[in-house]
């Protein structure tokens, strides 16, 4: 039991000593380094944006294209083509792949 308490207290002491060491290292970076890191990092697009879906629908020949339904899985765009009203369904993932027309 004494060995367990000794090891647990040593682990707690090491954990408490490591916290201030990480804070001082992060603070030494300075504002210029933070700006460069933020400028280089961009967040990847993981879903189909509504504007991208409308642009793709217009490329497929829909005029007056509008988003009619958007769910976590699909984006539905409706508009007019040569034959009348039509709708196109895109998957709600990166690149907006066509599901059905």
N, C-alpha and C positions, 0 to 999 in steps of 0.2 A: 504494500500500500504506500509506503514511503517513497519507493522508486517512482510510482505513478504520479504522486504529488510533486515530486522534484522535477520530473520531465514535463508535466503540465505547466508548472510555474515557469520553467525555463522557456517553453514555447510561447507562453503569454508575454514574457519579458521581451523576447526577440520580436514578436509581432508589434508590441508597443514601440520598440526602438526603431523599427523599420518605417513607421508612418511619417515621422518628421523628415527622414532622409529623402523620401519620395517627393515631399512638398517642396523642399528647397531646390531639388533638381529641376522640377517643372517650372518654378518661378525664375530660374536663371535663363530661360529661353529668350525672354524679351519680347517686345511687341512686334519687331520686324519679322522674327521667325514665325510668330503666330499668323501674321498677315500672309506670308508666303504659303504656309500650310493650308490656310483657308482658301487661297486663290487656286491652288493646285487641286484641291479635292472637289469633285462634283458628285452629286448624288445620282446614281443610275435610275433611269425611269423604269419602273417595274410594271406599269399598267398602261393601257391604251388611253391616251388623253382624248377628251371629246373633240378638240380641234383637229387632232390627227385623224380621227375616224371620219369626220366630216370632209376633210381634204381627200382622203382615200375614196370616199363615196363619190365625190365630185369627179375624181379621176376615173371611176368606173362608169361615169355618164349620168349621174343623178344631178338634176337641177333643183335648186331651192332645198338643199339637203339640211335636215335638222335631226338632232338627237331626240328620239321618242322614248327610249328606255335605256337605263344604265343600271346594271347590277354588278355584283362582284365577279360574275362570270362572263357576261356579254354586254356589248354596246350595240343598240339597234338604231340605225340611221334611216330615216324615211325621206322620200323626195319624189320628184317626177322624172321619168325618162321618156323615150319616144312613144311608148305604149300607154302611158298613164302613171298612176301612183305605183311606187315600188318601194321595197325596203331591203336593206342589206344588214346582215348581222355579222359583227366582228367579235372575236374573242377578246376579253379584257386582260390581255397580256402584252408584253413589250412587242411593238411592231404592228399591232392590230391585225392579226391574220384573219382572212375571210372565212366565215363558217358557212353561211348560206346566203344566197341571193334570191 
